[in-house]
Amino acid sequence: MSDAEKAACRQTLIQKGDQTTGWSTGWRINLWARLHDAEQAYHIYQKLLNYVDGEHYKGADKRHGGGTYSNLFDAHPPFQIDGNFGGTAGVCEMLMQSHAAKGSACIELLPALPTAWKEGAVRGLRARGGYEVSMTWHDAKVATLTVKALKASTVTLLYNGKREQLKLKAGEEATR
């Protein structure tokens, strides 16, 4: 995507605003992450997780601000699973982005990591092209990494300012 296209996407998101519920909140998290705007993606994610008392969604005083009920369901009145799924996908997009084309894939690690998540770990993320990724990070840098190929192919890894290409057989794991 060109810089002009990214700027247009960013401007569209700004004009649409942050006031959303349900699936639209999930989409915004993903789109801000795809634009590598970690703090804005995290800001929207926090809105998705804002606690909502289900009792205040009833009667004349009900509000429609989105958030999450005590049972962790998305508060898109009365409930919309898309917000839950979209929020989960958004977190994955903040931690890893992948693209695949004709026998080759590219996996970018921690592309939209917010400052609040300087330390962490994730296991079993699925990347386009047939890969499973697990990693830990410290001080916002990948510390340990395992990439397992689910089928034979070539993958380019982008992490910690490096670009590394691996050619893996089906079932083979690469660790860093």
Rosetta blueprint (number, residue, H / E / L):
1 M L
2 S L
3 D H
4 A H
5 E H
6 K H
7 A H
8 A H
9 C H
10 R H
11 Q H
12 T H
13 L H
14 I H
15 Q H
16 K H
17 G L
18 D L
19 Q L
20 T L
21 T L
22 G L
23 W H
24 S H
25 T H
26 G H
27 W H
28 R H
29 I H
30 N H
31 L H
32 W H
33 A H
34 R H
35 L L
36 H L
37 D L
38 A H
39 E H
40 Q H
41 A H
42 Y H
43 H H
44 I H
45 Y H
46 Q H
47 K H
48 L H
49 L L
50 N L
51 Y E
52 V L
53 D L
54 G H
55 E H
56 H H
57 Y H
58 K L
59 G L
60 A L
61 D L
62 K L
63 R L
64 H L
65 G L
66 G L
67 G L
68 T E
69 Y L
70 S L
71 N L
72 L L
73 F L
74 D E
75 A L
76 H L
77 P L
78 P L
79 F L
80 Q L
81 I H
82 D H
83 G H
84 N H
85 F H
86 G H
87 G H
88 T H
89 A H
90 G H
91 V H
92 C H
93 E H
94 M H
95 L H
96 M E
97 Q E
98 S E
99 H E
100 A E
101 A E
102 K L
103 G L
104 S E
105 A E
106 C E
107 I E
108 E E
109 L E
110 L L
111 P L
112 A L
113 L L
114 P L
115 T H
116 A H
117 W H
118 K L
119 E L
120 G E
121 A E
122 V E
123 R E
124 G E
125 L E
126 R E
127 A E
128 R L
129 G L
130 G L
131 Y E
132 E E
133 V E
134 S E
135 M E
136 T E
137 W E
138 H E
139 D L
140 A L
141 K E
142 V E
143 A E
144 T E
145 L E
146 T E
147 V E
148 K E
149 A E
150 L L
151 K L
152 A L
153 S E
154 T E
155 V E
156 T E
157 L E
158 L E
159 Y E
160 N L
161 G L
162 K E
163 R E
164 E E
165 Q E
166 L E
167 K E
168 L E
169 K L
170 A L
171 G L
172 E L
173 E E
174 A E
175 T E
176 R L
